[in-house]
Amino acid sequence: MNNTFNIQRFGLLLKRQWLEFGKIYLITLAVALGVIVTFYSFALTNIITEENPFSSRVLNFREPLFLVFGFLFITVIASSYFAHLGQKPKAIIDLMIPASTFEKFLTGVMFTAILSTFSFVLIFYLTDLTFIAQVKDISLKYGEPATYFFAKNKPKEFESIFFIIPVLITSIFLAGSIYFNKFHYIKTAISVMVFSGLWSFLIYKTGQILFEGRVRIESVEMNTNDAPKGLIELGVFAVFLLLTAVFWTITYVRLKEKQV
């Protein structure tokens, strides 16, 4: 039997982890659904009230709700996955599970990067679908047809980056869940803010050193249609993918250290 990966053993591990981690996941998912439905319910109440006729501005809450609460949802899930390894009794039980380190790591990636992102998008999509179905006739009456969230906000450029960003975010908080023993979410969030601030400051100072005191000699208009957008997208995607691989490697190494 392969000591690194075995499909039957991996399937049993998924079932076992669902029984353990599934409780946290379902509770968090229920809270997310409740918050989303609450926002949509308030909007629906305003629309069907005669004093508040339909306007496209009523739907402006969807973008910040999706971005902010989506970020909170996937990061809370990722930050909770390996959190129990900071407690010795639970850590011993978990580390004694007859599965390889790679299988345990892969299970964590599937629960955090794939399942959490997919489930949030699904509940948001279904809620928005139900809401728009209720107000579509009203919106047509006022000459402002309501559009579905994902139809309105479908990315026209750099689509691949929108898919890699949630994976990168979850990889950071998954690493934080096993790297820190206590207050995983807070410490990870503070670390992200500190490193992001330092990185922004470094870019700013570099630009200042390179361009300060220089005089523009000639202004050249650039045709943005000729810009290599495909190469830019590929470059950004490659950087994000590399960062994701780095954080996944940190998670795997840390998990292996605990296993030993």
Backbone torsions as a table, in degrees:
resi	resn	phi	psi	omega
1	MET	NA	137.4	-179.8
2	ASN	-68.1	125.9	-177.7
3	ASN	-80.8	-14.4	-179.3
4	THR	-90.3	-48.1	-179.1
5	PHE	-149.3	129.3	174.7
6	ASN	-136.4	125.3	-172.6
7	ILE	-62.3	-37.7	-180.0
8	GLN	-69.2	-42.9	178.8
9	ARG	-66.4	-37.7	178.2
10	PHE	-64.6	-40.3	177.6
11	GLY	-63.0	-41.4	177.8
12	LEU	-65.6	-36.4	178.5
13	LEU	-66.2	-39.8	177.4
14	LEU	-60.3	-43.4	178.8
15	LYS	-64.0	-42.2	-179.2
16	ARG	-65.2	-43.9	179.9
17	GLN	-68.2	-31.2	176.8
18	TRP	-65.2	-39.9	178.2
19	LEU	-64.7	-31.9	-178.1
20	GLU	-88.3	-54.8	-175.4
21	PHE	-86.2	-19.6	-177.2
22	GLY	-60.4	-29.7	179.1
23	LYS	-63.1	-48.5	178.8
24	ILE	-62.5	-42.4	-178.1
25	TYR	-62.2	-47.6	-177.4
26	LEU	-67.2	-38.4	177.6
27	ILE	-63.2	-45.9	178.9
28	THR	-63.6	-39.8	179.1
29	LEU	-65.3	-39.8	178.4
30	ALA	-64.7	-40.3	177.1
31	VAL	-63.0	-44.0	179.1
32	ALA	-60.9	-44.6	178.6
33	LEU	-62.3	-41.0	179.1
34	GLY	-63.1	-41.6	179.6
35	VAL	-66.3	-44.1	-179.7
36	ILE	-62.8	-46.9	-179.6
37	VAL	-63.1	-37.0	179.3
38	THR	-61.9	-46.5	178.8
39	PHE	-62.4	-44.2	179.5
40	TYR	-67.0	-33.8	179.8
41	SER	-66.6	-41.7	176.6
42	PHE	-61.5	-42.0	179.2
43	ALA	-64.9	-40.8	179.6
44	LEU	-64.8	-39.1	178.6
45	THR	-62.2	-41.5	179.0
46	ASN	-66.7	-35.0	-176.6
47	ILE	-71.2	-42.6	-175.2
48	ILE	-82.3	-4.5	176.4
49	THR	-82.0	132.9	-175.4
50	GLU	-62.2	-32.6	-178.8
51	GLU	-73.0	-12.2	-178.2
52	ASN	-126.5	79.9	179.8
53	PRO	-62.6	160.3	-175.0
54	PHE	-65.1	138.1	174.0
55	SER	-146.5	148.0	-179.6
56	SER	-61.5	-21.4	178.6
57	ARG	-66.1	-22.7	178.9
58	VAL	-64.3	-25.1	-176.4
59	LEU	-94.1	3.1	-176.1
60	ASN	-70.2	-10.2	-179.8
61	PHE	-74.0	-16.4	-171.1
62	ARG	-67.2	-43.0	-178.0
63	GLU	-62.4	-53.5	178.1
64	PRO	-63.5	-34.5	178.6
65	LEU	-63.1	-45.1	-179.4
66	PHE	-65.2	-44.4	-175.9
67	LEU	-72.4	-51.9	-175.0
68	VAL	-69.2	-51.5	-176.2
69	PHE	-73.9	-30.2	174.8
70	GLY	-63.3	-42.0	176.8
71	PHE	-61.1	-46.5	180.0
72	LEU	-61.6	-41.3	-177.1
73	PHE	-64.1	-52.7	-176.0
74	ILE	-69.0	-31.2	179.5
75	THR	-75.0	-36.0	176.7
76	VAL	-64.8	-42.9	177.6
77	ILE	-61.2	-48.5	-177.6
78	ALA	-65.6	-38.7	-177.6
79	SER	-73.3	-14.9	-178.2
80	SER	-95.8	-14.6	-168.0
81	TYR	-64.1	-53.4	-179.1
82	PHE	-98.5	12.5	-175.8
83	ALA	-61.3	-31.3	-177.0
84	HIS	-68.4	-16.7	179.7
85	LEU	-71.4	-11.2	174.7
86	GLY	-80.1	-7.8	177.5
87	GLN	-108.7	118.1	-171.1
88	LYS	-56.0	-46.6	-179.4
89	PRO	-59.4	-46.1	-179.8
90	LYS	-71.0	-34.1	-179.4
91	ALA	-65.0	-41.6	-179.2
92	ILE	-62.7	-43.7	179.4
93	ILE	-62.9	-43.8	-177.8
94	ASP	-67.9	-41.3	-177.4
95	LEU	-71.3	-18.7	178.8
96	MET	-86.8	-1.2	177.7
97	ILE	-63.4	129.7	-178.0
98	PRO	-71.8	73.4	177.5
99	ALA	-148.5	153.1	-178.4
100	SER	-74.8	162.0	177.5
101	THR	-60.6	-39.7	-179.6
102	PHE	-64.1	-39.4	179.1
103	GLU	-66.0	-39.9	178.3
104	LYS	-67.1	-40.1	177.6
105	PHE	-65.2	-44.9	-178.8
106	LEU	-64.5	-35.7	176.4
107	THR	-62.8	-41.5	177.8
108	GLY	-62.3	-41.4	178.7
109	VAL	-63.6	-42.3	-178.4
110	MET	-65.4	-41.3	-179.4
111	PHE	-69.9	-38.7	-173.0
112	THR	-90.8	-53.5	-174.3
113	ALA	-76.9	-35.9	-173.4
114	ILE	-98.8	-59.2	-173.4
115	LEU	-64.8	-45.2	-176.8
116	SER	-65.3	-44.3	179.9
117	THR	-64.6	-46.5	-179.1
118	PHE	-62.8	-43.0	-177.0
119	SER	-67.4	-38.6	178.9
120	PHE	-66.3	-45.2	178.4
121	VAL	-60.7	-39.2	-178.8
122	LEU	-65.1	-48.3	-178.1
123	ILE	-68.5	-33.4	177.1
124	PHE	-68.3	-41.6	179.7
125	TYR	-63.0	-45.8	-178.2
126	LEU	-66.9	-39.3	177.8
127	THR	-65.0	-44.3	179.2
128	ASP	-65.6	-38.2	178.7
129	LEU	-61.5	-44.9	179.3
130	THR	-65.7	-41.9	-178.3
131	PHE	-64.6	-48.5	-178.1
132	ILE	-64.1	-35.2	177.8
133	ALA	-62.2	-31.4	-179.3
134	GLN	-76.8	-32.1	-172.3
135	VAL	-108.2	1.5	-175.6
136	LYS	-61.4	-46.0	-179.6
137	ASP	-64.4	-38.7	179.2
138	ILE	-65.8	-41.8	-178.8
139	SER	-64.4	-38.3	178.1
140	LEU	-65.5	-32.7	179.2
141	LYS	-62.0	-33.9	-179.0
142	TYR	-97.6	8.3	175.4
143	GLY	74.4	15.2	177.3
144	GLU	-127.7	82.9	-175.9
145	PRO	-59.8	129.3	178.5
146	ALA	-73.2	137.4	-179.9
147	THR	-114.5	149.6	177.8
148	TYR	-66.9	147.2	-174.3
149	PHE	-57.6	-48.6	-175.2
150	PHE	-76.0	-20.4	173.7
151	ALA	-76.1	-37.3	-179.6
152	LYS	-72.9	-38.0	-172.8
153	ASN	-107.2	22.6	177.5
154	LYS	-66.1	124.4	-178.4
155	PRO	-65.6	131.9	179.4
156	LYS	-91.0	-23.6	179.0
157	GLU	-136.1	157.5	177.4
158	PHE	55.0	43.3	-177.4
159	GLU	-62.2	-39.9	-176.1
160	SER	-61.9	-30.8	-179.2
161	ILE	-67.0	-35.3	179.4
162	PHE	-66.1	-24.4	178.6
163	PHE	-84.1	-31.2	-176.6
164	ILE	-83.9	-25.4	-177.4
165	ILE	-59.7	-48.4	177.7
166	PRO	-60.9	-34.6	178.9
167	VAL	-65.9	-41.8	177.9
168	LEU	-64.1	-45.1	-178.9
169	ILE	-61.5	-46.2	-179.3
170	THR	-66.7	-33.1	178.7
171	SER	-64.6	-36.8	179.0
172	ILE	-65.5	-48.2	-176.7
173	PHE	-76.0	-25.7	173.4
174	LEU	-67.1	-41.2	176.2
175	ALA	-63.5	-39.6	178.5
176	GLY	-65.2	-32.2	-178.6
177	SER	-66.3	-26.7	-180.0
178	ILE	-103.8	-22.6	-178.0
179	TYR	-77.8	-39.8	179.5
180	PHE	-96.4	142.4	-179.2
181	ASN	-85.7	-29.8	-179.1
182	LYS	-138.8	156.8	177.7
183	PHE	50.5	51.1	-172.7
184	HIS	-59.0	-47.8	-174.9
185	TYR	-66.0	-46.4	-177.5
186	ILE	-63.8	-45.9	-178.5
187	LYS	-66.1	-38.6	178.4
188	THR	-66.5	-43.8	179.8
189	ALA	-62.3	-42.4	178.8
190	ILE	-64.8	-40.9	178.8
191	SER	-61.7	-42.4	179.2
192	VAL	-62.9	-43.3	-179.5
193	MET	-65.5	-40.5	-179.5
194	VAL	-65.3	-50.0	-179.2
195	PHE	-65.6	-36.1	177.6
196	SER	-65.9	-40.0	177.7
197	GLY	-64.9	-43.1	178.9
198	LEU	-64.7	-40.5	179.8
199	TRP	-65.3	-42.5	178.5
200	SER	-64.4	-41.0	179.0
201	PHE	-65.0	-39.2	179.1
202	LEU	-63.9	-42.5	178.5
203	ILE	-64.9	-41.4	-179.7
204	TYR	-63.4	-46.8	-179.0
205	LYS	-66.1	-36.7	177.9
206	THR	-63.5	-45.1	177.5
207	GLY	-63.1	-37.3	-179.9
208	GLN	-66.2	-41.4	179.8
209	ILE	-67.2	-38.5	-176.0
210	LEU	-75.1	-34.2	-171.1
211	PHE	-114.8	-8.7	-178.5
212	GLU	-67.7	132.7	177.9
213	GLY	84.5	-3.9	179.7
214	ARG	-88.6	147.1	-178.2
215	VAL	-110.1	132.5	177.9
216	ARG	-72.2	124.4	-178.8
217	ILE	-90.5	-41.8	-175.8
218	GLU	-144.2	139.1	177.6
219	SER	-101.0	121.9	-178.2
220	VAL	-115.6	124.8	177.7
221	GLU	-80.3	132.3	-178.5
222	MET	-106.6	138.6	176.8
223	ASN	-85.6	108.8	-176.1
224	THR	-66.2	-20.5	179.2
225	ASN	-68.4	-22.7	-180.0
226	ASP	-90.8	-4.0	-179.3
227	ALA	-66.4	138.9	-178.6
228	PRO	-74.5	73.2	-176.6
229	LYS	-61.8	-35.4	179.1
230	GLY	-62.8	-39.9	179.1
231	LEU	-69.8	-37.1	177.8
232	ILE	-63.8	-46.8	179.1
233	GLU	-60.8	-44.0	179.9
234	LEU	-63.1	-40.0	-179.9
235	GLY	-65.5	-46.5	179.4
236	VAL	-63.7	-42.8	178.7
237	PHE	-60.6	-41.8	-179.6
238	ALA	-64.5	-40.0	178.6
239	VAL	-64.6	-46.6	179.5
240	PHE	-63.3	-39.7	178.6
241	LEU	-65.4	-39.1	178.1
242	LEU	-64.2	-44.2	178.1
243	LEU	-62.3	-40.4	177.7
244	THR	-61.2	-44.6	179.0
245	ALA	-62.2	-37.1	178.9
246	VAL	-63.8	-47.0	-178.8
247	PHE	-68.9	-35.9	175.4
248	TRP	-65.2	-37.1	177.8
249	THR	-64.9	-42.3	177.0
250	ILE	-59.9	-43.6	179.3
251	THR	-62.0	-45.9	-178.2
252	TYR	-64.2	-45.4	-179.8
253	VAL	-63.4	-42.5	179.1
254	ARG	-64.8	-39.2	178.1
255	LEU	-66.1	-38.7	178.7
256	LYS	-66.1	-37.1	177.0
257	GLU	-63.7	-41.6	177.5
258	LYS	-67.6	-35.0	179.7
259	GLN	-64.0	-38.3	179.0
260	VAL	-70.3	NA	NA
